[in-house]
Amino acid sequence: MPPLPHPEQRQRILFYLPMVTNWWFVHIVEPMLRRLGERHEVHVLAPAPWRGTGIGQDELARCADLPELRWYIMDGPDHPSTRTAPEDAEGLIGFVRDLAPDMVLCRTADYETTRHFPGTVRLLMEGRYEPFAPPPRWILLAERPHDHGLLAEMTPAEADRLRAMIAPAWERLQRSLAPAPDERAMLFARLGMPADRPLLLLPLECETEDNFFAMHRLGTKPNAALVRELSALLGDRCTLAVTNHPLNDAHVDAAALIEAVGDCDNVVLLPPRIGMQPATLAMARHADGMLVGDSKTFALAAFFGVPMHRHSRFDSGGWLNAYGALAPFVAGVAAGTARRPDLEAARLWFAQYLLNDAFDPLAPGDDLLARLARPFDPDRWEAALTRLARTLPALFAEEAQASG
């Protein structure tokens, strides 16, 4: 990686946004453009609108008061291809090389093209992981889309400090989410699930038309076909509990999924919520195993110590102890011997994620360029803890009072 410029120097920053939606632009990108544009030279390269992504008149109008921004809108006949595999990748790479940015911030599924861009290149990825669940505008700066659960290199003292800083909230959340002794039996009976065989939880991934990250999925597509495939593979050894992605519930026709579940006698489609909680969170603490691909729900398995099978082309933290093959995973779950995530490492990862990695575009004291220059920086943890305590006061009551 080339040396990073000092964050206080004026820099040339490119936002490359083939997959930006209007929600992402309004809540995440625009605040970043405004803050960075005060001190740096900012350029925006994006395609015209298509399938709910790109930059159009609405987004441009929102920034009409920022005349120093440089806009480059790709509107040729091949602009839809920039979401996945650009038809003229060499021309695109050449344009960015000629622009010579110091840093490139990307909202795209096509990380193969962006890795050829000059400067420091990072993807803007969702940074809201349950069960802590900070605001959905929080993001992570990633080198690849779905490398999950990776721990930074750190000293034992730094790891101890991170764990200690998050310990009160971690323990409070573990207590509050611990199920009552009879809850599993009552819940299984209410949902019509047999209590005498293991439960595997399958959180389905997003299938909206603007989710081009689906190009990386290794699992069977669409979700209805995946359910049928897993049902046949599992047979009567396990019950498969399925939760739909919230965006699918809101925007995707569920007829094929409902039909698939109805045709499978070992599958239950859970309602969006169970009691006051999202169904995936409510059921994860009762699951004997979880099946995940690129979904952020791996974090729930980590928090509750649930064995997981992860079918993905991306990396998984070793502490997750995730199975890459389905057969040994199912055999281990059925025998009660499946390996589980390391809970102490889980606490460390959540602490790293919340206090070191996650970025809030609206936090005035959080310096994005300093984060790029110093991806792991113990000097920002105290300020991050203070912000987190204000964001999640029920979990950080003591910390919030101490910070005033």
N, C-alpha and C positions, 0 to 999 in steps of 0.2 A: 504494500500500500504506500502511495506517495506521502511525504511528510505533510501534516496538516498545517495550514496557515494559523497564525495566532488569531483567536476569535475577536480580538479588539481591532484588528486591521480591517480596512474596508475591503470587502471581498465581492466577487462576482458569483451570484447564486442563481442556479437554474432550477425551476420547478418543472418537472416533466410529468404530465398528468393525463395519460390516455384513459385511465379508469376512474377518474374523479367523478363522483355523482354530485348533484346539487347539494345534498345534505352534507357531504364531505367538504365541499367547497365553502359553504356558509359557516360551518361549525369548526372546521380545522384549518383549511388552507387559507382562507381570507384573513383570519387573525394572524397567521404566520407571515403572510405577505405584508400586512400593515406593520408589524413589528420589525421585520427584517428590512423593509424598505426605508425605514427611518435612518439607517446607518450604512446600508449596503446597496450594491447594484443588483437589482433583482429582475430576472427574466422568467417568462412563463411560456412553455412550449406544450401545446395540447391540440388534440384533434377537435374538429367540429362535433356537435352532439350526435350521438348514435346509441341506441339501446340504453338510454338513461345515463350515459357517460359523456364526458367531454366538456368543452367550454363553449357556451353560447351567449346570446345577448343578455340573459338574466345575470350571468356571472360577470360579464364585462361591465354591465351597468352598476353593479355593486361596487366596483373599483374605479368608477369614473373620477373620483376625487384623488386618485393616485396617479398623476400624470407621468411620474418617473418610471413606472413599471413598463417593461418592454414585453409586448405580446407577440407570439408567433402561433397563429391558428392554422393547423393543417386541415384543409378542406378539399383536397383533391379526391379523385374517385377511390384511391386506395387507403384513405384515412381510417376506415373501420379496422383494417388489418393491424393497426398499431396497438390494439388491445391485446393481441395474442402473438402474432409473428409478422412484423412489418414486411410488406412486399418489397420495399426498398430499404432494407435494414442498413446497407452500406451508406446510402445517401443520408439517412437519419443520423447515423454515427458520425459521418463526415461533417454534417451541420453542427452537431454539438462540439465536435473537436475544434472546428473553426471558431465557435463562440468562446471556447476555452474557459469554462467555469471552474472556480475553485471547488465548488460543491454542487452536487445535483441531488435534489430531493424528489423522489419518484412515487407516484401512485399508479402502479401498473402491475399486471400479472407477468409481464414479459421481462423477467430479470436476466435472461440470456442476452438480450440486446443491450440493456443498460450497463452490464458489466464491462462493456467496451467503451463507455463514456469516460472522459478524462476527469481528474479531480477525485474528491471523495464522494462516493455514490451510496445513498441509503434509500431503502424503501420505507414509505410511510404505512405502517400496519396498525390494525386495531390493537388497542392497549387496555381493553376492559375484560378482565378475567374474573369469573365467579370462583368462590363465593364472596370475595371482597367487593367486587363490582363497583369500581369507581365510575365517574361519568363516562358515557360512551365517546366523548370527544378525546379522551386520553389515547395517546398513540405510543408506538414503539418505533425506533429507528433500526431497521434490520438490513442485513446483507442478502438474505434470502427470505422468501415469503413465509415458510412454515417450519423453521427450525425451532422446535419447542422444548422448553425445559433446560436449556443450556445454562450452565453456571460459568461465570467469569472466573478468570484466574485471580485468586486472592490469598492472602496470608491467613493462617488459622486465627489470628487476632481479629482480622477484618470480618471473617465469617462469624466469630463469636459475637462481635459487636452487632452485626446485622440481625442475627437471631435474637439477641437480647432486645433490640429496639422494637422488633415486631412481636415479641413474646406476649405482652399483655393482650393485644388485639387478637392474636392467633388463638390464645387460650380462651378468650371470651367468645370468639366465634365458634371454636370447637364445642364449647359447652352449649351455646345457644342452638346449634344445629344437631346436637346429639339426639337421636330419636328416643322416644319413650320405649320401655321394654316391650310393650305389646303392640307397638305401632305397625311393625312389619306385617304381622298376621292380620290385623284389621284392614290394612291397606290392600293386601293381596286379596282378601275376601271381597272387598268392595269393588275391586277392579276385575274380579273373575280370573285371577292368576293362581295356578296351583302352588301350594306352599311346600310341596315335597320334591321340587326339582330346582336347580339353580336358576337364577335370574340374570340374564345378560341385557345390559342397557345399550341401546343403539341411538345416539343423538344424530339425527339426519343433518346433512350439510345443506347450505343455502343453494337453491336452484333458481333464483331470480335471474332475469335476463342480463342484469348488469354485473353479475358475479363472474368475471372472467378467470378468477382463480380456480374455478372448477376445471380448467384445462389441465391442472396438475394432478387431479384426483386419480389414484390408482384403482380405487374400488369401482365396482360395477355402477353404471349410470343408465337411466335416472334412478332416483331413490326407490321408486316402486319395484324396479327390477332387482335392486340390491336386497330389498326385504325378501322377495321371493327366493333369491339365491341363498341367503343366509338361513331362511326357514328350512329349505331342503337340506342344507348341510348339517344343521343342528338336530333335526328330527325331534324325537321325544326326550333328548338328553337335557334340554334347557328350554326355558321360556324366554322369548325375545320381546323385550319391552321397547317400543319405539317412541321417540319424541320428535316432533317436527320442528324444524327451525322456525323461529318467530317470523322471519321475513317470508318464509314459505306460506305460513298460515295467513299472512296479510296479502300476499301478492301472487301465489301460485295455485292453480287449480289442483285440488287434492283428490280428485275422483279416482285417478289411477292408483294412488297410494291406498286409499280406503278400500278399493277393490282388491288390491294385493293382500292387505291385512285380512280382509274377510275370507280370502281363499286359503289362508294359512292357519291351521288350528293351534299352532304353537307361538303365535304372535299377537301382541296387544298393542294397539295404538293409544298412547296416553293422552289425556286432555292437555291443553296448553298450561294449565296451572293445577296444582294439587293443593288444596287449601289456599294459603296465602303465598305460596312459593311457586316459581317456575317449575314445571314438571321434571326437567332434567336434574335440577338441584335436589328436589324433594325425593326423587327415586335413586339418585346416585348413592346416597348413604345406605340404601338397602340392597344395592346391586352386589352380586357375587363376582361380576366382571363387567367391563365396559369395552365396547367396540368403537374405536375412533379412527379417523383418517387424518385430515388436516384441521379438524375442528378444535376450537379453543377449549372445548369441554374436557380435554385431557387434564386441565387444571382441577376440575372437580374430582376426578379419579385420584389425582395426586393429593388433594386436601383430605379426602376421606380414606386414603390408603386402599383403593380398590384396584385389583389386578386389571391390566388393560392389554388389549391387542391393538396395535397401531399400524395401519396399512397406509404407508406414505413414502414418497420419494425423498422426504426431508429428514433431517436429523432429529433424534430424540435424546434428551439428557439421560446418561447411563443410570442415574438414580431412579428414573421412572420404572426401570425393570420391565419395559414394555416388550411384549411378544411380537415378533415379526411374522410368525406363521400361525395360522388359525388352529390347526389340529392340536399342537401341544398346549396352546392356551385353553382350549375347551376341555381337554383332558385334565389339565391342572385344576381348572375351576370345578369340574365334576368330582374330582378326588379331594378337593379342599386343600390342595397343596400349591396352588398357583402363586408365583412370586408377586410381591406387592411393591408399590413405590416406597422408598425410604422416607419415613415421615420427618425425620430431622433434616434431611436434605430438602424435603418439600417446604419446610418452614424457611430454610435458607433461600430457596428459589423465590418464594413469595416475597420475602424481605428484599431481595435483590430487585425483583420486578417492581415492587411498589416504591422503594426508596432510591433506587439507582437508575433503573431503566425507563420507567414510564414518564412521558412528557405531557404536560397539560398546556395546550396552546393558549389558554387564557390566563395562565399564571404569570403575573408580571415579572416576578423575580427569577423565572426559570429561563436560562440562556441556552437556546438551541445550539448555537455554534460552539459554545463551551462543551456541550454534551458530545458533539462530534469530535472535538479535539481531545476530550478525556471521557471515553465511554464508561469507564469505571472510575468513580471519583468519590471517595469517602467524605470529602469536604462538603458535598451537597446533601448528605443524608439527613442532617438535623433539620434543614429547611424543608426537605421533602416530607419528613415526619410531621412537621407543623402543618403543612398544607393538607396532608392526608387526614390529620386529626380534625381539621376544619371541614373536610369533605365528607368524612364518615364519622361524625361525632358520637354515634351510639357505640362504636367499637373502640374509640380513642378518647373516651370521656376524660380520663385523668390527664392525658397528654394535652387535650384541648384546653383544659383549665390551667395547666401549667404554662401554656404559651400565651395566656391572656385572652 
